[in-house]
Amino acid sequence: MLILKSAWGIIHHTVHILMEGTPSSINQTAVKEALERIDGVKDVHDLHIWTITSGLDSMSCHILVKDGWDCQQILQQAIELMEKEFTIHHRTIQVEN
Ligand SMILES: [Zn+2]
């Protein structure tokens, strides 16, 4: 029973990674809201966050930018936000206007 109990944690963690589930340490809604708070961002969609391997999280999303805003500057802010606030080192962000 003791072995089963400790094995369950490892199996659960492994299956979660293999299924590319959202990492438990990251709140998907919080990421979306943080991106939408950047000045000039109209909408964030197609947001996906998954674990490639233990300790390496990855994300992809589309950011819709309001008319007249600098897309490149908003992209840079989004990258910094992912790095500093959520420690997501691998990002693929598509900017649309
Ligand atoms: Zn899109």
Residues whose N, C-alpha, C, O or C-beta is under 5 A from the ligand:
A	BS01	ZN	H62
